[in-house]
Amino acid sequence: MESKEQIKKIVKKRRKYLVIASLIFMINLILFSYVQQLLESVSSRPITEEIIEIESGSSLGQVTDDLYKNGLIKNPLAFKIYIRIRGLATKIQAGYYQLSSSMSAIEIADTLVKGRVATYKLTLPEGITIEEIGDILAKRGLNKEKFLSLAKNKEVDLFSTPVTVKYNLEGFLFPETYQIPYGADEKEIIDIMVNEFKRRIKPLEEEIKKSEYDLYQIITIASLIQAEAQIKDEAPVIASVIYNRLNRGMKLQLDATVQYSLSERKSRLLYSDLKVDSEYNTYQNIGLPPGPINNPGIEMIKAALKPEDTDYLYYVVTKKGRHTFTKSYREHLEVQRRLK
């Protein structure tokens, strides 16, 4: 049996260990709380937001320095320790990020590791042309000429492009509101738009196969409908006029194709403009223009695939963007006379 002295020594020793353990626990708790505070948001007032670029191959030190210099983290060392303890140092992804001083260092780290890159909104309205898209991108600081060159020469794997078109991609940059990643270049933006076109056209593939026209011709017709139909519910009727004239071997005589032929858009076409020498000019040439004259929306593509069954050959704008449709040139002239 152990003596009383030995028991006392054991108890004393255990108390000593308990005190040391308690001190270590308290120190760790204090350190943890301190580090937690250092990892909290900067929370400056007003809150600052920055677009930060993380370049490919950036070291953890470089990333941390950029975040600290821009007032987005409280303490560089605490951020580095957190990243290394979590094993995230090699998982930070390159790109542009929209970060805020209201975000904690943990939230910032999570954003960088998951690659939640910053985006900006880019809206392309239905019927926009390649050149108009170029103007919009130029305002975003991109190179318009580079974009136009790509749009002119880049091939799409869905069809063979006629050699006489102004832009190979006209008609195939789908009009939509996009969230474009910051830093995306002209080619990457084009790829986003073409991929959206492919996604949106996929459900219509069977209808396109059943049509006597191929995809390129369908999109060309859709672009003509887009340019002519100010009221969407008239689109299938306008489509019927286009098909009826094509089937009869008549010239389409669409002002929109003349506008596309001109170097600059005019508010009002002159009679002399209708004689412009261009394969796109449907006043001078029978049949479809060589390619689309804008980038049509999905409803206009559907109208091109499902036109109304009519005998109409003419239409004229009456009021509020609506058209009056007629079957003969005599009726067409009578409508025009009444409108004067």
Number of C-alpha atoms within 10 A of each C-alpha: 4 6 7 9 9 11 11 11 11 12 12 12 12 12 12 12 12 12 12 12 12 12 12 12 12 12 12 12 12 12 12 12 12 13 17 15 16 19 23 19 20 21 17 12 8 8 13 15 15 15 16 18 17 19 13 10 11 14 14 17 14 13 18 18 15 17 22 15 10 16 20 26 28 20 20 20 14 18 23 17 13 19 21 13 9 9 10 16 18 13 13 22 19 16 20 22 21 16 21 22 24 20 19 21 27 17 16 23 19 15 17 22 17 11 16 16 22 18 17 11 10 16 13 19 15 19 23 22 23 23 17 14 20 20 16 15 17 14 10 12 8 17 15 20 14 14 22 20 13 17 23 16 14 15 13 13 7 9 10 11 18 12 11 12 17 20 23 23 25 24 26 23 27 28 24 15 11 17 13 17 18 17 15 15 14 20 13 13 18 20 13 16 18 18 15 17 20 14 11 14 16 10 10 13 11 9 11 18 11 10 13 10 14 13 18 19 17 22 28 25 27 30 30 29 30 30 21 21 21 15 12 16 13 16 24 24 25 28 28 22 25 26 23 19 19 16 10 10 11 17 17 25 19 18 19 21 25 25 21 18 21 15 7 8 12 11 7 9 13 9 8 7 17 19 13 16 13 16 19 27 28 23 21 17 16 16 20 20 21 18 26 29 31 29 30 29 23 19 17 29 24 20 24 31 22 16 18 18 13 17 15 19 22 22 21 16 16 14 9 8 11 16 19 13 21 20 14 14 12 10 14 17 14 12 18 15 9 8 11 5
